[in-house]
Amino acid sequence: MFTGQHEITMDGKGRIALPSRWRSSFLERDPQRKVFIVRDQNMPCLDLIPYAAYAPKLMEFADRLNVIESGEERMKLRLLTARAVDAEFDEQWRLLIPQDVRRQVALPSSLVAIGSVNRIELWDPEVWNRYEAAAALNGKA
């Protein structure tokens, strides 16, 4: 399970290193270190989702759409997969965030990594702080 938050840095090549306390949790979900990098459709962040845990759910959803044709559901699947890139952590637990993905979310080199149970979210620290403050003002934090 991914919980807590960490300050991390993206290097000049666009790589981040997974915090050590999340590595065993990641390996439990995907022993091959594969990950979906997904632009969150509701928040200005990137989601890192273990591939082996998530790919079967995507396939099940797609198979269900083939049986029950639904324009709205098919649109959800298209948007989700269009926003996703598959990648993998290297031996040093570094992950390359593709340049076009970094531009679309406008990630700086200093990031906040948030554990969100089954995924890891990457945020611009200023945006995260504003989000956290707004949640506190609304009594949701």
N, C-alpha and C positions, 0 to 999 in steps of 0.2 A: 504494500500500500504506500502511496506517495503522500506524505504530509509535510507540513512546515514550509519554510521559504529560505532561499539562499541567494546571496548576491553572487553573480557569476559574470565572466567577461567573455565577449566574443572577440577572437583574434582578427587580425587583418585579412585572413583568408575566409572569414565567416564561420569559424568553428567555435563551438562551445564544448566544455567538458562537463559531463554529468557528475553532480556531487556524489561523493563516495557513499554516503548513507543511502542513496537510492539505487545503487548498482545491483545489489542482491534482489531487491524487489523487481527491478527490470528483468533480470535473468529468469526469475520465476515466471514472468509473463511471456518472455521471448528469449529462449536460450541462444538464438542466433544474433541477438542485438539489433534486430530490424525494427524500424519505427516508421509510423506515418507522421509527417509534419503537416499539420492542418491549420489553415487560417481560420480562426474562430469566426463564425458568421455573426455573432452577437457582441463580441468584445474585441478590442484592439490588441489581441495577443495571438501567439502561436500555441497550438496544442501539440505535445509530443505524446503519441499513443503507441504502446507496444503493438507491433504488427501482428504477431501470432494471436494475441488476445482480441484484436479488432477485425482482422480480415474475415474470419468466419461469420461475424455478425453482418458485415457488409454483403458478403455473398448470400447469406440467408435473406437479407432484405431485398437484394436484387432478384433472387429466385422467386420470392413471394410476388414481386411486381410482375414477373412473367406470367403468373397465374391470375392475379387480380390487377387488371390494367387500370391504373389511376394516374391521371396527368399530374396531380399535385404531388403524389408520392414519388413519381418518376423525376419530377423537378427537384425534389429534396435530394434524391440520390445523385443527380447530375451535379448540383451545386456542391454537395459534399465531396464527391470524387474530383471535381474540377479544382477544389481548393486544397487537395491533398497531394503530397509528394512522398514517395517512399525512399528511405535512406537507411543507413545503419551506422552504429557506433563502431569506431575502430578499436584496436587493442588497448589504446590509452583512454578509452571511453570518450573520445571526441566525436562530435557530430557536425558535419558541414551543413549549414543552412544555405540553400541555394540563393544566389544573389537576387533573383527576381522575387523570391518570397520575402527576403529581408526588406526590399524596397516597398513591397505592397503593404507591409505592416509597419514600416518605418522604425525598425529596431536600431537602437544605438549600440555602442560596444559594451556599455555597462548595462546589465540586465538583472531582473529579479526573476528567479525560478520559483514557482509556486506549486507545491504538491496538491493535487486535486483528486485524491483517492486513486482513480484508475488512469490518470494522465498527469502530465507535467505541463504547466503553462509558462510561457516566456513573455515577460512584460517589460516595457520601458518603465524604469523606476518612478519617473514623474507621473506617468499615467496610472500606475498601480497605486501610488500614494493618494492621488485624487480620488480614485475609485474607492479605496479603503476609507478615506475621510467622508465621502458621500454616503457610504454604507453606514458609517457610525452616526452621521447626522440623521439618517432616516431610521435609526434604531435597528438596523439589520446586521450590526457587527458586534 
